[in-house]
Structure formats: C-alpha cells, structure tokens
Amino acid sequence: MALRPNYLVHAPAWDANSGGSIFLHNLVHVLRGLGEDAKIWPWYRDPERGLVHRLRSLQRKPSLLLGYGRKFLNPELDTPLANFDDFRDDSIVIYPEIRLGNPMGARNVVRWLLYRPGLEHPYKFTHNEMFFRAGEMSDIPEITGGASELFVWQRNPAYRNEKRNNRNGACFLVRKGHEKPRIPETAKAIQIDGKNHQEVAEIFNSCETFYSYDEASFYSQYAAICGCTSVVVPGLFPDRHAWSERHPIGRYGIAYGLDDVEHARATRPLVESLLAEKEAEGVESVRAFVAATQDRLG
C-alpha cells in the first residue's frame, strides 16, 4: 500500500511573539492531530545530507541552526523536526510567502500567504504552486487566482481581563506599521514591541487604550480581551467596513481609527466567543487543506 504524501512545513524557530512562527508551528500540530504525517523543516537547513551542506546551512543562519531540538520547538505542541529521509519525491512542502522560490527543489509546493506579498518583504513564487491564505488581506488574487482559506488561530492564555479599576494611559505596537506617521495619542504611550506575553498582558490590564500601527496584528484582539479600548491606526483601507471585510477576525472589539472607538467598546464582549469560533473554523480549514492538497498533489 502506497504511503500518502507527507507534509514538510518550512518554519523558523518557535517564537511566541511572531505570528508567522506561531501559524507555521501550529499548522504542523493540527495536521498531526488529524492523523497526517507532518513535520517542521527548519528554515535554513539545506535539503541535502553531508558536511558541506550542513556548513552551508550554518553559514546562512547560524542562530537558527544552533537552536535545533528543544530550543527550536514549543514543547506544548506536537511538532517534530523532519529528518532528511522525510523529504521524499511526493512530499508536500509548505513555504510562507517570504521564502523566495523553492529552495528545497520540491515537486509539490504549497505557498501559504500569511501576510500580503510585497507589502513588507519581496516575494518570488514558482511554477504550479498551490496557494492558501491566512486571510483575505494576505491574498493577491491576480497572481493566485484566489487563494483558499487556511488559518490556525490559537488564543494565548496569558491574556485575560483582570477587571482593574485603576487603568491609566495608553500603549502601542508598531511592527509592520513602521512607515506610518505617529499619532499624538502615542507620544507618551508604552511601546510593547519586543516584550513577552506576560509583560504585554500586564500592560494591557493597566492601560486604558491600545493603538496598533500594524493592521493585522493579533495583539489588537488580545488588548480587547484584557479590557483595553483597542484601536488600529488606519492607513491601508479607507474605513472600518473595508478593513473588516479583508480582516473579519477584527469585526468585534476593535476600532479602525479614532472615530470608531464606540464600536470597539460596544462589541468588546463578543471578542472571546468570536475567537473560539475562529479556532474551530481553523481546524476545519486544515481539513479542507488536506483534502485539496492530497487530491491535487498526492
């Protein structure tokens, strides 16, 4: 009996503060939970065996290669590292949009668009790739033909509303919004970029308002869960309706601009149930992904 094609997900080391890392590692975890043979292929590892290829990999990104093993993975997830023998002729290799080309020379390539290609990083796709998107904001239909949905939301338990009575001031996140001009409301605010989740959860429970210059960051939802008035600083879309159409996970609890704050406050109690719903939908999107890839690439 022939083996089903396995899945190798090109991923960097686990980083609880990186949405891309979280999505890639969680995809492997969910695939394995559905009974699929899925493993992490470390980001810069050469697909060939031997000392020469290992040295080449180390030269590309020594910090990641030295993090192999427990430091590379999240021990709470089922995400084993692939061995060289796992890379087969029929393997389905999954690259995020920022990986240029097909470095593994795989026959079956899936491109997972976690962020809109070209907006932050250059991109280079190859012939006959299969496209999936984490959300409509990430897609370029004129190139992909309309990518299918694939997402794996996972709420971080660090974030909860402690219902403090002494909230004061504001905090903000820059990330992919670094080119936007700063608004006056963040002049004396606390910047959360680079802080760990426990630190950020403490800040969210202490501040009145959170501003995100990044229009697709999950921290906007976390801020709302913690009781902050969560505001996205606009720039990519003309209004909240246009933004939420491309980013439906943000339709509750988040203001798109300062004139939308009442919507954020009124719908904040709906955020947690929406995220729970999205987590369940995410598992179903992975089931559909397996069916589609096994049918076309298997």
C-alpha positions in Angstrom: 0.0 0.0 0.0 1.5 3.4 -1.1 2.2 6.0 1.6 0.2 9.2 1.5 2.3 12.2 0.7 3.7 13.8 3.9 3.8 17.5 4.8 7.1 19.4 5.5 6.5 22.9 6.8 9.4 25.4 6.3 9.5 27.3 9.6 11.8 29.3 11.7 12.3 28.5 15.4 9.3 28.8 17.6 8.7 32.4 18.7 5.7 33.2 20.9 5.9 36.8 19.7 5.9 36.1 16.0 2.5 35.4 14.3 4.2 33.7 11.4 6.1 31.3 13.6 3.0 30.6 15.6 0.9 29.8 12.5 3.6 27.6 10.9 4.2 25.5 14.0 0.5 25.2 14.8 -0.2 24.0 11.3 2.1 21.0 11.9 0.4 20.4 15.3 -3.1 20.5 13.8 -2.2 18.3 10.8 -0.7 15.7 13.1 -3.9 15.9 15.3 -5.8 15.0 12.1 -3.7 11.9 11.5 -1.3 13.4 8.9 2.4 12.9 8.7 3.6 16.4 9.2 6.9 17.8 10.5 8.9 21.0 10.7 11.7 21.5 8.2 14.0 24.1 9.9 14.1 27.3 7.9 17.6 27.4 6.6 18.6 23.8 6.6 19.8 22.5 3.2 17.8 19.6 1.9 21.0 17.6 1.2 23.0 15.5 3.6 26.7 15.9 4.3 29.1 18.2 6.0 29.3 20.6 3.0 25.6 21.2 3.0 25.5 21.5 6.8 28.2 24.1 6.8 26.3 25.9 4.0 23.2 25.9 6.2 25.1 27.2 9.2 26.5 30.0 7.1 23.0 31.1 6.1 21.6 31.3 9.6 23.7 30.1 12.4 21.4 31.3 15.2 18.6 29.2 13.9 20.6 26.1 13.3 22.1 26.2 16.7 18.5 26.3 18.1 17.6 22.9 16.8 16.0 20.5 19.2 14.1 21.6 22.3 15.0 25.3 21.8 13.7 25.3 18.2 10.3 23.8 19.2 7.4 24.6 21.5 7.3 21.6 23.9 3.5 22.1 24.3 2.9 21.3 20.6 3.3 18.1 18.6 5.8 19.4 16.1 8.7 17.0 15.5 11.6 18.1 13.3 11.9 16.4 10.0 14.8 14.0 9.2 16.5 14.0 5.7 14.6 10.8 4.9 11.3 12.6 5.4 11.9 14.6 2.3 10.5 12.4 -0.4 9.7 12.8 -4.1 6.0 13.1 -3.2 6.4 15.3 -0.1 4.2 18.4 0.1 6.4 21.3 1.1 4.8 24.4 2.6 6.5 27.8 2.3 5.3 31.1 3.8 5.2 34.0 1.3 8.5 35.4 2.4 10.5 32.3 1.4 11.9 33.1 -2.1 11.4 30.5 -4.7 11.6 26.8 -4.0 14.9 26.3 -2.0 14.2 22.6 -1.4 13.6 21.9 -5.1 10.3 20.2 -4.1 8.0 18.8 -6.7 4.8 19.7 -4.7 4.8 23.2 -3.4 2.2 25.0 -1.3 2.6 28.7 -0.7 0.9 29.9 2.5 0.3 33.7 2.4 0.5 34.8 6.0 0.9 38.5 5.0 0.3 40.3 1.7 3.4 39.6 -0.5 5.4 42.6 -1.4 3.9 44.9 1.2 6.7 44.2 3.7 9.1 41.8 2.0 9.9 40.8 -1.6 8.4 37.6 -2.9 9.3 35.0 -5.6 6.8 32.3 -6.5 7.5 29.3 -8.7 5.6 27.4 -11.4 2.5 25.4 -10.5 2.3 26.3 -6.8 -0.9 25.8 -4.8 -1.9 29.0 -2.9 -3.6 29.3 0.5 -4.1 32.5 2.6 -4.4 33.1 6.3 -6.9 35.9 5.5 -8.2 37.9 2.6 -5.8 40.7 3.5 -2.9 38.4 2.6 -4.1 37.4 -0.9 -3.2 38.8 -4.4 -5.9 37.3 -6.5 -4.5 38.5 -9.8 -1.4 36.3 -9.0 -3.0 33.4 -7.0 -6.3 33.2 -8.8 -7.9 33.5 -5.4 -6.2 31.5 -2.7 -8.1 29.2 -0.4 -8.5 29.8 3.3 -6.1 28.2 5.7 -5.7 29.5 9.3 -4.9 28.1 12.7 -5.9 30.6 15.4 -4.8 29.9 19.0 -5.5 32.1 21.9 -2.7 32.7 24.4 -3.9 32.0 27.9 -1.7 34.9 29.3 -4.4 37.3 28.1 -7.5 37.8 30.4 -9.3 40.8 31.8 -8.4 41.3 35.4 -11.0 44.0 35.7 -8.8 46.5 37.5 -10.3 49.8 38.5 -7.2 51.9 38.2 -6.5 51.8 34.4 -4.4 54.7 33.1 -2.7 55.9 30.0 -2.0 54.1 26.7 0.2 51.6 24.9 1.0 50.9 21.3 2.5 48.4 18.8 4.5 49.3 15.6 5.6 46.1 13.9 4.5 46.2 10.3 3.2 49.7 10.6 6.6 51.3 11.0 6.2 53.5 7.9 3.1 55.2 9.3 3.4 58.7 10.9 2.9 58.6 14.7 -0.3 59.9 16.0 -0.2 62.3 19.1 -2.0 59.7 21.3 1.1 57.5 21.4 3.6 60.3 22.1 3.9 59.3 25.8 2.5 55.8 25.5 4.2 52.5 26.4 5.6 50.6 23.3 5.0 46.9 23.6 7.2 45.8 20.6 9.7 43.2 21.9 8.1 42.5 25.2 7.0 38.9 26.2 3.3 37.9 26.5 3.3 38.2 30.3 4.7 41.7 30.2 2.2 42.7 27.5 -0.8 41.2 29.4 0.2 43.2 32.4 0.4 46.4 30.3 -3.0 45.7 28.7 -4.6 45.3 32.1 -3.1 48.6 33.3 -3.8 50.8 30.3 -7.0 52.5 29.0 -6.2 52.3 25.3 -4.1 50.3 22.9 -3.0 51.6 19.5 -1.7 49.3 16.8 0.1 50.7 13.7 0.1 47.1 12.4 -3.3 46.5 10.8 -3.2 42.7 11.1 -1.7 42.0 14.5 -3.4 39.6 16.9 -2.4 41.9 19.7 -5.4 44.0 18.8 -7.6 41.1 19.9 -5.5 40.4 23.0 -5.9 44.0 24.1 -9.7 43.9 23.7 -9.8 40.6 25.7 -7.8 42.4 28.5 -10.3 45.2 28.6 -8.4 47.9 26.6 -10.0 50.1 24.1 -8.3 48.6 21.0 -7.6 51.0 18.1 -6.0 50.2 14.8 -4.3 53.2 13.3 -5.6 53.3 9.7 -3.7 53.5 6.5 -4.3 50.6 4.2 -8.1 51.0 3.9 -10.5 53.9 3.7 -12.7 52.9 6.6 -13.6 50.2 9.1 -16.0 48.4 6.7 -13.3 48.0 4.1 -10.8 46.9 6.6 -13.0 44.3 8.4 -14.1 42.9 5.1 -10.5 41.9 4.5 -9.8 41.2 8.2 -13.0 39.6 9.6 -11.4 38.5 12.8 -11.3 42.1 13.7 -15.0 42.9 13.3 -15.6 43.0 17.0 -13.9 44.9 19.8 -11.5 46.9 17.6 -11.8 50.4 16.3 -10.4 51.2 12.9 -9.4 54.8 13.6 -10.2 57.2 16.4 -13.7 57.9 15.2 -14.6 54.2 15.6 -14.0 53.9 19.3 -17.6 53.5 20.3 -17.9 50.4 18.1 -14.9 48.8 19.7 -16.3 49.4 23.2 -19.8 48.2 22.4 -18.6 45.0 20.8 -15.7 44.1 23.1 -17.7 41.4 25.0 -18.1 39.5 21.7 -14.3 39.1 21.0 -13.7 35.9 23.0 -16.6 34.0 21.5 -15.6 35.1 18.0 -12.0 33.8 18.6 -13.4 30.5 19.9 -15.5 30.2 16.8 -12.5 31.0 14.6 -10.3 28.4 16.3 -12.9 25.7 15.4 -13.2 27.1 11.9 -9.4 26.9 11.6 -9.4 23.2 12.3 -12.0 22.8 9.5 -9.8 24.9 7.2 -6.9 22.5 7.8 -9.2 19.5 7.0 -10.1 21.2 3.7 -6.5 21.9 3.1 -5.6 18.2 3.5 -8.4 17.2 1.1 -7.3 19.8 -1.5 -3.6 19.1 -1.4 -3.9 15.3 -1.3 -6.3 15.4 -4.3 -4.1 17.6 -6.4 -0.6 17.0 -5.3 -0.8 13.5 -3.9 
